[in-house]
């Protein structure tokens, strides 16, 4: 994993989001949080910059403008 290679966590997140969208040619509408872009995102309980494994502490998911609480994901 990139974080195991001593790459700073903030860069690992950027590689997975912004750089990933750029490499796939879709950065005009996804990959960063900006006005006019798709707003699909995870809301986390813990800061992933402090520890990359905090990306697994999901509080909710926002997809196509609909909010999914982690406790209700299997019910919807």
C-alpha positions in Angstrom: 0.0 0.0 0.0 1.2 3.5 -0.7 1.1 4.5 3.0 3.4 1.6 3.7 5.9 3.2 1.3 6.1 6.3 3.6 4.1 8.4 1.2 2.3 11.0 3.4 -1.4 10.1 4.0 -2.7 13.4 2.4 -0.9 12.4 -0.8 -2.3 8.9 -0.7 -5.8 10.3 -0.5 -5.1 12.8 -3.4 -3.7 9.9 -5.5 -6.9 7.9 -4.9 -9.3 10.8 -5.6 -8.0 13.8 -7.6 -5.2 12.0 -9.5 -7.4 8.9 -10.1 -10.0 11.1 -11.7 -7.4 12.9 -13.8 -5.9 9.6 -15.0 -9.3 8.3 -16.1 -10.2 11.6 -17.9 -13.1 12.4 -15.6 -11.7 15.2 -13.5 -14.1 17.7 -15.0 -17.0 16.3 -13.0 -15.4 14.2 -10.2 -12.3 13.7 -8.0 -12.4 16.9 -6.0 -15.1 18.8 -4.0 -16.0 21.8 -6.2 -19.1 23.6 -7.3 -20.7 21.9 -10.3 -19.0 18.5 -9.7 -20.7 15.3 -8.6 -21.0 15.2 -4.8 -20.5 11.5 -4.1 -18.5 11.2 -0.9 -17.8 9.4 2.3 -18.3 11.1 5.7 -15.8 9.6 8.1 -15.8 9.4 11.9 -12.1 9.8 12.2 -9.4 11.9 10.4 -7.8 9.8 7.6 -4.8 12.1 7.5 -4.0 10.9 11.1 -4.3 7.3 10.1 -5.2 5.9 6.6 -7.1 3.1 8.2 -9.6 5.7 9.4 -11.0 5.6 5.9 -12.8 2.5 7.2 -14.6 4.5 9.9 -17.5 5.5 7.7 -20.4 7.5 9.2 -22.4 8.0 6.0 -22.2 7.9 2.3 -23.6 10.6 0.0 -24.4 9.2 -3.5 -26.3 11.0 -6.2 -27.5 13.5 -3.6 -28.9 10.7 -1.3 -27.5 10.3 2.2 -27.0 6.7 3.5 -26.3 6.3 7.2 -23.9 3.4 7.9 -26.4 1.9 10.3 -29.1 1.7 7.7 -27.0 0.7 4.7 -28.1 -3.0 4.7 -31.8 -1.9 5.2 -32.0 0.3 2.1 
